[in-house]
């Protein structure tokens, strides 16, 4: 399914109509404290779809989150969850296995003066509990990655008027989402920052670029397609829409805005020459993700065989994060970034949205 966008009344794509927004602009969701209600609401208030990555939140906080977003915007917004919440071996560890896992991180804990953390019963939130809370909260849009929710969940979303948006990194994943009746599909190219949300094959075997993936998916599914990966300005939006997408999802450009939860050091790195060197690695969370290359990625990649499954790898790193942030360091922390970061220009969400909208409605050469 393919429609064009000219910025004129009556020319909105089906994606724009289904999402209930003014412009074909989706702010990518971030996890790990990088999402903020301020950023999501700002984007929504300016005509795009603001998103909040909530996969790390316990179920009882999802209602509060949705209520807060509703207090900040009367426009549609998305709450994002991860369908697959752990990899094999990543649900829990015995005391002995926990001690062995800690050995990989112990030198960094000592360096930062952080005590060994207590072993948790579970290393991640349970998706089934989160989605129950989300259904109760009824956000306008439920976006998700790493799989397809059950038919029961999707039916309940339809009953409650919640629009569903799933992510695909391959033709097969897009067709699985389409066959399940998901309302919109995000075709996610390997240029994107953050996690590769593959679920039918290894992420390392699902590395198709945005410009190839977008038309391949758009030509094979009924649902409107949102393209993601490497889009940093209106030129990128126009390009993916010419290839069959009906909207574009932008992550890194919004992450770099002061309204996000990124640290000042992270944002500064995105606007520096460091942004030219991104790496796909499992070093940060245990799942393949793209971020800026730093000491952590280099040292962990050298010990790739010792990396722990998701989310255990990320859990140990998260316990170091407060000390790393307090010290203003960028060497031992995840610095998510897509490949389009060297072209970043805007430091605030209103400036970015104005530029994107202007470029869509008044395209230059």
C-alpha positions as CSV (number, residue, x, y, z in Angstrom):
1,X,0.0,0.0,0.0
2,X,1.5,3.3,-1.0
3,X,0.3,6.9,-0.8
4,X,2.1,10.2,-1.4
5,X,2.3,13.2,0.8
6,X,2.1,16.8,-0.5
7,X,1.4,18.7,2.7
8,X,-1.9,19.9,1.3
9,X,-5.3,19.4,2.8
10,X,-6.8,16.1,1.8
11,X,-3.4,14.6,1.0
12,X,-2.8,12.9,4.3
13,X,-1.7,9.3,4.1
14,X,-3.6,6.4,5.6
15,X,-0.9,6.2,8.3
16,X,-1.5,9.8,9.3
17,X,-5.2,9.2,9.4
18,X,-4.9,6.0,11.4
19,X,-2.6,7.6,13.9
20,X,-4.8,10.7,14.1
21,X,-1.8,13.1,13.7
22,X,-1.2,16.1,11.4
23,X,2.1,15.2,9.9
24,X,3.8,11.9,8.9
25,X,6.4,12.2,11.7
26,X,6.9,9.6,14.4
27,X,9.3,10.2,17.3
28,X,11.0,6.9,18.0
29,X,10.6,5.5,21.5
30,X,13.6,5.2,23.8
31,X,14.1,3.0,26.8
32,X,16.4,3.1,29.8
33,X,15.3,6.5,31.1
34,X,15.9,8.2,27.8
35,X,12.2,8.8,27.0
36,X,10.5,11.7,28.7
37,X,6.9,12.8,28.9
38,X,8.0,16.3,28.0
39,X,9.5,15.2,24.7
40,X,6.6,12.9,23.7
41,X,4.0,15.6,24.5
42,X,6.0,18.3,22.7
43,X,6.1,16.2,19.5
44,X,2.4,15.3,19.7
45,X,1.4,18.9,20.4
46,X,3.3,20.0,17.3
47,X,1.5,17.5,15.0
48,X,3.7,14.4,15.1
49,X,3.3,11.2,17.1
50,X,5.3,11.4,20.4
51,X,6.4,8.1,21.9
52,X,7.5,6.8,25.3
53,X,9.6,3.7,25.6
54,X,8.1,2.0,28.7
55,X,9.6,-1.5,28.6
56,X,11.7,-1.0,31.8
57,X,8.7,0.3,33.8
58,X,6.8,-1.9,36.2
59,X,3.1,-2.4,35.3
60,X,1.8,-0.2,38.1
61,X,3.6,2.8,36.6
62,X,2.1,2.5,33.2
63,X,-1.2,4.0,34.3
64,X,0.5,6.9,35.9
65,X,2.6,7.4,32.8
66,X,-0.4,7.5,30.5
67,X,-2.3,9.8,32.8
68,X,0.7,12.2,32.8
69,X,1.0,12.2,29.0
70,X,-2.7,12.9,28.7
71,X,-2.2,15.9,31.1
72,X,0.5,17.3,28.8
73,X,-1.2,16.7,25.4
74,X,-4.7,16.2,24.0
75,X,-3.2,14.7,20.8
76,X,-2.3,11.1,20.1
77,X,0.8,9.5,21.6
78,X,2.3,6.1,21.7
79,X,3.5,3.9,24.6
80,X,6.1,1.3,23.6
81,X,6.7,-2.2,25.1
82,X,8.9,-5.2,24.2
83,X,6.9,-8.3,23.4
84,X,10.0,-10.6,24.1
85,X,11.2,-9.6,27.5
86,X,14.2,-11.9,27.8
87,X,16.5,-14.2,25.8
88,X,17.3,-17.9,26.8
89,X,19.1,-17.8,30.1
90,X,18.2,-14.2,30.8
91,X,15.2,-14.7,33.0
92,X,17.0,-15.5,36.3
93,X,20.3,-16.8,37.6
94,X,21.3,-19.1,40.4
95,X,23.5,-17.6,43.1
96,X,26.5,-19.4,41.6
97,X,25.7,-18.3,38.0
98,X,25.2,-14.7,39.3
99,X,28.6,-14.7,40.9
100,X,30.2,-16.0,37.6
101,X,28.4,-13.3,35.6
102,X,29.5,-10.6,38.0
103,X,33.1,-11.5,37.4
104,X,32.9,-9.9,33.9
105,X,31.8,-6.6,35.4
106,X,33.8,-6.6,38.7
107,X,36.8,-4.6,37.4
108,X,34.4,-1.8,36.3
109,X,32.5,-1.8,39.6
110,X,35.8,-1.5,41.5
111,X,36.9,1.3,39.2
112,X,33.8,3.3,39.9
113,X,33.5,2.4,43.6
114,X,30.2,0.7,43.1
115,X,29.3,-2.3,45.4
116,X,28.3,-5.6,44.0
117,X,24.5,-5.6,43.4
118,X,22.1,-8.0,45.0
119,X,20.8,-10.8,42.8
120,X,17.2,-10.1,41.7
121,X,14.6,-12.8,41.3
122,X,14.0,-11.6,37.8
123,X,16.1,-9.3,35.6
124,X,13.2,-7.7,33.6
125,X,9.6,-6.7,33.7
126,X,7.1,-9.3,32.5
127,X,5.5,-8.3,29.2
128,X,2.2,-10.0,30.0
129,X,1.8,-8.0,33.2
130,X,2.8,-4.7,31.5
131,X,0.4,-5.2,28.6
132,X,-2.5,-5.8,31.0
133,X,-1.7,-2.5,32.6
134,X,-1.4,-0.8,29.2
135,X,-4.7,-2.1,28.1
136,X,-6.3,-0.7,31.3
137,X,-4.6,2.7,30.7
138,X,-5.7,2.8,27.1
139,X,-3.0,5.0,25.4
140,X,-4.1,6.2,21.9
141,X,-1.3,4.1,20.3
142,X,0.5,0.9,21.5
143,X,3.7,0.4,19.7
144,X,5.9,-2.7,20.2
145,X,9.1,-4.4,19.2
146,X,10.6,-7.9,19.3
147,X,7.6,-9.8,18.3
148,X,3.9,-9.9,17.6
149,X,1.4,-9.8,20.6
150,X,-1.1,-12.5,20.9
151,X,-4.4,-12.4,18.9
152,X,-6.2,-11.9,22.2
153,X,-4.1,-8.8,23.0
154,X,-4.5,-7.3,19.5
155,X,-8.3,-8.0,19.6
156,X,-8.5,-6.2,23.0
157,X,-6.6,-3.2,21.5
158,X,-9.2,-3.0,18.7
159,X,-12.0,-3.3,21.1
160,X,-10.6,-0.5,23.2
161,X,-9.7,1.7,20.2
162,X,-6.0,1.5,20.7
163,X,-4.0,1.7,17.5
164,X,-1.2,-0.9,17.2
165,X,2.2,-0.3,15.6
166,X,4.7,-3.2,15.3
167,X,8.4,-3.2,14.1
168,X,9.9,-5.4,11.4
169,X,13.5,-5.8,10.2
170,X,12.7,-8.2,7.3
171,X,9.9,-9.0,4.8
172,X,9.0,-12.1,6.8
173,X,8.5,-10.1,10.0
174,X,6.4,-7.5,8.3
175,X,4.2,-10.2,6.8
176,X,3.8,-11.8,10.2
177,X,2.7,-8.5,11.7
178,X,0.4,-7.8,8.8
179,X,-1.1,-11.3,9.0
180,X,-1.9,-10.7,12.7
181,X,-3.8,-7.6,11.8
182,X,-1.4,-5.0,13.3
183,X,-2.6,-1.5,12.2
184,X,0.8,0.0,11.1
185,X,4.2,-1.5,10.5
186,X,7.6,0.1,11.1
187,X,10.2,-1.0,8.6
188,X,13.4,-0.6,10.6
189,X,16.6,-0.4,8.6
190,X,20.0,-1.3,10.1
191,X,21.0,2.4,10.1
192,X,18.8,3.1,13.1
193,X,20.2,3.7,16.5
194,X,19.3,1.6,19.5
195,X,18.1,-2.0,19.4
196,X,17.5,-4.1,16.3
197,X,14.0,-5.4,17.0
198,X,14.3,-8.7,15.0
199,X,12.2,-11.6,16.1
200,X,12.2,-14.3,13.4
201,X,15.9,-14.5,12.8
202,X,19.1,-13.4,14.5
203,X,19.5,-9.7,14.4
204,X,22.9,-10.2,12.8
205,X,21.1,-11.9,9.9
206,X,18.4,-9.2,9.5
207,X,20.5,-6.2,8.5
208,X,18.7,-4.7,5.6
209,X,19.0,-0.9,4.9
210,X,16.1,1.4,5.1
211,X,16.0,2.3,1.4
212,X,15.9,-1.4,0.5
213,X,13.5,-2.6,3.2
214,X,10.9,0.1,2.9
215,X,9.7,-0.6,-0.7
216,X,10.1,-4.4,-0.2
217,X,7.7,-4.2,2.8
218,X,5.4,-1.6,1.3
219,X,4.8,-3.8,-1.7
220,X,3.9,-6.8,0.3
221,X,1.6,-5.7,3.2
222,X,-1.8,-4.2,3.5
223,X,-1.0,-2.1,6.6
224,X,0.6,1.4,6.1
225,X,4.3,1.4,6.5
226,X,6.4,3.7,8.7
227,X,10.1,3.8,7.6
228,X,12.8,4.1,10.3
229,X,16.6,4.2,10.2
230,X,19.0,6.9,9.2
231,X,16.4,9.6,8.7
232,X,17.8,12.9,10.0
233,X,15.8,15.6,8.2
234,X,12.9,16.3,5.8
235,X,15.0,15.0,2.8
236,X,15.1,11.6,4.4
237,X,11.3,11.7,5.1
238,X,10.6,12.6,1.5
239,X,12.9,9.9,0.3
240,X,11.3,7.0,2.3
241,X,7.8,8.3,1.4
242,X,8.8,8.2,-2.3
243,X,9.7,4.6,-1.7
244,X,6.3,3.6,-0.3
245,X,6.4,4.6,3.3
246,X,3.5,6.7,4.6
247,X,5.4,8.2,7.5
248,X,8.9,8.3,8.9
249,X,10.1,7.4,12.4
250,X,13.1,9.4,13.7
251,X,15.0,8.5,16.8
252,X,18.5,9.9,17.1
253,X,17.5,13.4,16.0
254,X,14.9,13.6,18.9
255,X,17.2,11.9,21.3
256,X,19.7,14.7,20.7
257,X,17.1,17.3,21.8
258,X,17.3,18.8,25.2
259,X,13.7,17.5,26.0
260,X,15.0,13.9,26.0
261,X,16.4,12.0,28.9
262,X,19.8,11.8,27.4
263,X,22.7,13.1,29.5
264,X,24.3,16.4,28.4
265,X,27.4,14.4,27.7
266,X,25.5,12.0,25.5
267,X,23.9,14.9,23.5
268,X,27.3,16.6,23.2
269,X,28.8,13.4,21.8
270,X,26.0,13.1,19.2
271,X,26.8,16.6,18.0
272,X,30.6,15.9,17.9
273,X,32.8,14.0,15.5
274,X,32.3,10.9,17.7
275,X,28.9,10.5,15.9
276,X,30.8,9.3,12.8
277,X,31.7,6.0,14.6
278,X,28.7,3.9,15.5
279,X,28.9,0.2,16.1
280,X,26.4,-2.7,16.2
281,X,27.1,-4.6,19.4
282,X,25.5,-6.8,22.0
283,X,27.9,-5.3,24.6
284,X,25.4,-3.0,26.2
285,X,22.3,-5.0,26.7
286,X,22.9,-8.5,25.4
287,X,20.8,-7.8,22.3
288,X,22.2,-6.3,19.1
289,X,22.0,-2.5,19.2
290,X,23.7,0.5,17.5
291,X,25.4,3.1,19.5
292,X,28.5,5.3,19.6
293,X,31.7,3.4,19.9
294,X,33.4,3.8,23.2
295,X,35.6,2.0,25.7
296,X,32.8,-0.3,26.9
297,X,31.9,-1.5,23.4
298,X,35.6,-2.0,22.5
299,X,36.5,-4.0,25.7
300,X,33.3,-6.0,25.7
301,X,33.5,-6.8,22.0
302,X,36.9,-8.2,22.6
303,X,35.3,-10.6,25.0
304,X,32.2,-11.3,22.9
305,X,32.1,-15.0,23.9
306,X,31.6,-14.0,27.6
307,X,28.7,-11.6,27.0
308,X,25.6,-12.4,29.0
309,X,22.1,-12.9,27.5
310,X,19.5,-10.1,27.5
311,X,18.6,-8.6,29.8
312,X,21.3,-9.7,32.3
313,X,24.1,-8.0,30.4
314,X,22.2,-4.7,30.5
315,X,21.1,-5.2,34.1
316,X,24.7,-5.3,35.3
317,X,25.6,-2.3,33.2
318,X,22.6,-0.3,34.5
319,X,23.8,-0.6,38.1
320,X,26.9,1.3,37.0
321,X,25.0,4.0,35.2
322,X,24.3,6.3,38.2
323,X,28.1,6.5,39.0
324,X,29.0,7.0,35.4
325,X,26.4,9.7,34.9
326,X,27.5,11.5,38.1
327,X,31.1,11.5,36.9
328,X,30.0,12.9,33.5
329,X,31.7,10.0,31.7
330,X,30.8,8.6,28.3
331,X,33.2,5.6,28.2
332,X,31.3,3.1,30.3
333,X,27.7,3.8,29.2
334,X,25.5,3.1,26.3
335,X,25.3,6.1,23.9
336,X,22.6,5.1,21.4
337,X,23.0,6.7,18.0
338,X,22.0,6.0,14.4
339,X,24.2,6.4,11.4
340,X,22.6,9.8,10.4
341,X,23.8,11.5,13.5
342,X,26.6,13.5,11.8
343,X,23.9,15.6,10.1
344,X,22.3,16.6,13.4
345,X,21.4,20.3,13.5
346,X,18.6,21.0,16.0
347,X,18.9,21.1,19.8
348,X,15.3,21.4,20.7
349,X,12.2,19.5,19.7
350,X,10.2,22.6,18.5
351,X,13.1,23.6,16.3
352,X,13.4,20.1,14.9
353,X,9.7,19.7,14.3
354,X,9.5,23.1,12.6
355,X,12.3,22.1,10.2
356,X,10.8,18.8,9.4
357,X,7.3,20.2,8.8
358,X,8.7,23.1,6.7
359,X,10.7,20.6,4.6
360,X,7.6,18.4,4.1
361,X,5.2,21.2,3.2
362,X,7.6,23.5,1.4
363,X,10.1,21.1,-0.1
364,X,13.2,22.8,-1.6
365,X,15.4,21.3,-4.3
